[in-house]
Amino acid sequence: MVATIIASEVIKKKRDGGRLSPVEITEFIKAYTEGTLPDYQMSALLMAIFLRGMDEPETLALTSAMLHSGTVLDFKEIPVAKVDKHSTGGVGDKTSLILGPIVASCGLAVPMISGRGLGHTGGTLDKLESIPGFNVNLSLSEFKSAVKKHHIAFIGQTKEICPADKKIYALRDVTGTVESLPLICASIMSKKLAEGIDALVLDVKFGTGAFMKNKSDAEKLALGLCSIARGYGKKVSALLTNMDQPLGNASGNSLEIEECLEILKGGASAPDTRELSLQLAAKMLVLGGAASDATSAYKKCSEALSSGRAYEKFEELCQIHGGHLKELPRPKFHLEIKAKENGYIQSFDTEKIGMVGVRIKAGRAVTTDVIEPTAGIITHSKIGGKVQRGDVLYSLHGANLDLLKMSEAELAATIKLSDTPVTAPDLIWKEI
């Protein structure tokens, strides 16, 4: 243990509602990362933080300690702005795979350190790995070279990036402290700041399929994340977006890749996915200095799609990572769930839709679960949509027919119909 602090005194101080100093936070995190402080003391501090919270200076200090526990990338040799997007996750959330190529094709650099799916939310890396041969395990030097040459690359969190976060997150998962706002903010922002970015756009979701179920909690999270970004001198913008229904049509890895490809080729069968991707990409262009205002940025992003430049950049991305796009696997089986009555779609239990995805192996209940890349769900209508008896509400896809059959009733129960017309919710609620 580092001599400048006594771990038990730090724990008691936070337990009793005191403010921890930057030195106390930094040394505590350093000792735990190095293995000189045991899990039980880190667990005690996490619970004290969960119960007592942290103010803005404490959260900044925690973020800094986690950030500097490992390598912080530097892309100063790249003469354009480095921008990224972070989403708090949801069902069918695939915008990174569209906006990344859009923004890179518009001249900015997009270094993305992405995550894997766990529970009802999908993971960008899992989606990409459904493309045969796609390697997300580039070394940091390979990642930097790819971003420098191609202005885009995707990797997961390596052992060099924020090792404190990786170790602490595993502990939060088993100690009931995942939902702590300062812990969430420090975890997210330490990884994003480690990318060496100049600007960040946040997609903070609320609703039945989001981590934050209501607008108020989502706004608090967005404000906390923006505060940290500004504290580090980064340009930042946050959109608060609706996750009361799956985003787009497809939920599931190879199915989502297909939806992204259709949009990148100029299609519009999933207008909500397309629109949110364009809105987020436009924010990235403005923050990165590639456009002077939101209107011109949106126009540039739309032209990147219509001209085919964004699709070409996605093909280039696949070449960087060794992915064989033409070999994208197709599901062996599919089942349809049909409406038993007429009505208007009133609501979805989006989190349960995501958990059905886990049951059919499109996602993970625990980190050791193996994903079946073609498993997934197609949602055929949206809130406010009119359906007739016999219309297809969902399609279940995958390689295991028994799993699909076992999930039919559970998936059918996630949708609620109304006898009267229903107003569709706004996709974007607010910008911060």
Summary of the structure (lengths in Angstrom):
residues: 432
radius of gyration: 21.8
end to end distance: 41.2
largest distance: 71.2
contacts: 1577
relative contact order: 0.14
helix: 46%
strand: 16%
